Amino acid sequence: MMYDTHAHLSGLSERGIDPRQILNDLFSSGFAGIIDISLEPKDLGSRVKDFSMYKQVRFASGLWPWPASIENREIRVEELKQAVLNVKNSELCALGEFGLDHNWNGEGKEGTSDLEGERELMEMQMVLARELNLPVIIHSRDAAKETAEVLKSYPQVRGVVHCFSYGSEEAKTFLDMGYYISFAGNLTYKNALNIQDACKLVPNDRLILETDCPYLAPVPHRGKPSHPGMVEEVYKKAAELRRVNIKEMSEQIKANVKTLFDF
């Protein structure tokens, strides 16, 4: 009874993998559920159409900080709002992923140097989440301090920092604001000691696990496209680090997913 709380199912299709076959196999064997994440509101409707026949799949959508979304943020956030409102409440469980990525954006980076605009795009989605009373799925890379500053400004909004890539101090900062922390396949990597240390200190009732598929395949699948079934390796690693058994881990994650996402 495991959950993958962050998967990009259409990304599997783009890599020549049939997500429906994977879902059929997983759900027939008792897999608990998957949250399918959209980075663009334009494809939210098609995702719901493709996968809503599976009662164990829920959906989320946000605006990743691409340069075009940052530049046209007022228009894009309105598009996101309309796309989200067109999905049934029983199918939509969160707003996101969205946030800050200073590995991609910033001076001399591949994306945009408009970090003020990037921050405003995040803030506008926090306002929308507050308006719609939805939890948020936060993307944060090389921007822990700036991400925390934005989240602190919206204390009414609840959510998760997904695919956590920082260390213990950053984890404490997000936890102190009431956020959940989610770990992905990179938790299993040999050199991910800072992430593993963070995993050890997250309280039981704030821990969530994911694949971020098709990215970050866990050991021993590293180098391949990941899929939701591989979340078992993330569960195993988290259970090892936290010195609990898989059954106990699964029951705790189930309770946390229910609390945060009502799923």
N, C-alpha and C positions, 0 to 999 in steps of 0.2 A: 504493500500500500504506500508507494512512494509518489511524490509530486515533483514535477519539473516546473518551477514557478517562472521560468524565463526561457522561452524558445522562439526562434524565428522559423516557423515551419516552412514558409515559402522559400527560405534559403536552402532547404534540402532539395526542393524541386530544381532550383537553379544549379545544383551540383549533380543532377541526374539521379537523385534518390527519391523514391516515391514515399512521401510522408504518410499517405493513407495506409500503405502496407505496414509501416512501422507502428502507426496508431492502432491498427487492427490487432497486430501481434501483442502490443503492450496491454491494451485494454482487455483483451481476451484472457490475459494472464493475471489480471487484477491490479494493474497500475492505477493509481488513484486519480491523477489529473495533471493537466498541462495548462499553463497560461501562454497563449500565443501573442507575441509582441509585434506591434507595427511601429515602424519609425516614420511613417508617412500616413496621414489620414486618408489619402487618396486610395490606399489599398485595404483599408479596414473593412469596407463592405464586401470585397471579394474574398477576404480571409474568412469572414463570418459565413459567407455562402459556401466556401470550400470545406469548412470544418465544423460547422455548428450542428451537424448531425451526430457528432460525438458529444454526449452529455457531460463527458469528463473534460471538455476543453472550454476554457474561458478566454476572453480577449482583453487586450489593452492597446492603447494607441497614444502616441506622443509625437513631438517634433524634435528629432535629433538635431544637434546644432550644426547642420550643414550651412555653408555660406549663403545659399539661396534662401533658406528658411530664416536666417538671421536678417538678411537684407530686407525681406518682405514679411517681417514678423507679424505685423498687425493683420494682414490678409491671411497669413498661414494659420494663426491662432484661431481666427474666426472659422476657417475651413475645418480645423480640428474640432472645434465646438460643435459644428453642424454634423460632422461625421459621427461623433460620439453620441449625439442626441438621436441619431438614426438607428442606433443599436439598442436592442432590448436590455433592460436593466439586469435581467437574469443571465445575459451573455457577456456583458461588459463588467470587469471587476476592478479596473484601475486606469489612471491616466499615466502614460509613459511608454517607452522610456524617454526621458529628456534630461537635460542637465548641462554640464560643462566638460569640455574636453580640450585641455591645453597641450595634449600630445599632438592633436590635429590642428587646433586653432592657436594663433599667436604670431608674434613677429618671427619671420623666417620659417614658418610651418607651412604645411600643404594647404591648410584651410584658409580662414580669414584672419586678419589682424584686428578685426573689430570685436575686441573682448567685451566692450561695454554693451554692444548689441547682442552678443551671445548671452550675457547676463540678463539683459532685458527680456530676451526670448524665454529664458528659464523662469524669470519672475512672472511673466504673463501666464505661463502654464500653471504656476503655483496659484495664481489668482483664480484661474479657471477651475482647478481642482477644488479649491475652497468653495467656489460658487456651486459646483456640482456635487460636493460632498463625496469626492472620490479619493482613495489613497493614491499615492504617487510612487512611481518606479524611477529612481534617480540614477542617472549615468554620471560618473565622476572619474575623470582620469587626469592625473597631474594637476589637480585643482581642488585639493581637499579643503584648504582654508577658504577659498572663494565659495565653494559649494556650501560649506557650513554657514557662512555669512548669509547666503540667500535663505537657506532652510530656517535659520533662526528668526528671520523676519516674518515667518508664516507659522506661528505656533499652533494654529488650529488645524493645520494639515498634517496627516499621518502618512507614513510610507516606509519604503525600504531603499537602502543604498545597494544597488545590485552589482553583481560581479566585483565584489570588494577587492581592491588592489593596493590598499594602504597597510599600515601597521597598527599596533595596539593603541597608540596615542590618538590616531585619527578615529579608530573605532570607538574609543571612549567618548570622543567629542560628539559623534553622531548618536551614540546610545544615550548620552545625557539629554539630547533633544527629543528622545522618545522614538527614534528610528530603529527599524529592524536592519539587520545586516545579512546580506545574502552572498554565499560563496559559490563559485563555479568550478569548472574543471581545473583551472590553474591552482586550486588548493592542493592538488595532488602532485604538483611539480616539485622536483627535488630542491630547486633553488628558491622556492616561495616561502622562505622561513618567516618573513614578516607577516604574510597572510596567514600562515599556520598559527603564529603566535596570537594574532587577532582572533582567530577562530576559537582558540582555547578560552578566551576571556568573555566572549559574548554570552550573556545570560540565556538560559534554556528557552525562555519565552520570547526571545528576540532573534532567534536563529532561523534562517531560511536557506534552502539549497536549490541549485539550478544547474543547467548546462550552458545557457547562452548559445545553444546550438544554432547554426552549424559550426560555431567557433569553439576554440579552447577545449578540444577533446581531452578528457582526462587520461592519465596513465592507467592502463597500458595501451590506450587507443591514440595516443598523441601523434599528430601528423595526419590523421584522418578527419573527415567532416564528423562532427559530433551529432548525436541525436538524443532525444529525451531518455531512451533506455540507458544511456551511459551515465545518467545521474546516480545510478547505483554506486559507481566508483567514488563519487563525491560524498555520498552517504557513508561509505566505508571509511574514507579518509577522515571525515569529520568525527565519526564514532571513535576511531582510533585515537585521534588527538584529544578528544574529550573523555575518553575512557568509559564509554557506554556501549551497549550492544545495539545492533542494527534495529531491532524491534523497538527498543526504547527511543532511539533516534527518530524512527518513522512516526511513532505516536506523537512525539513532541512537535515535529514539523507539521503534521496534520493539524494539530491544535493551533499552531501559529498561523498557518494558511487560512484557517477558518476565521481566526480573530481579525487578521489584517484585511483579507480579500473577501470575506464572507463566502468562501468557496469550500 
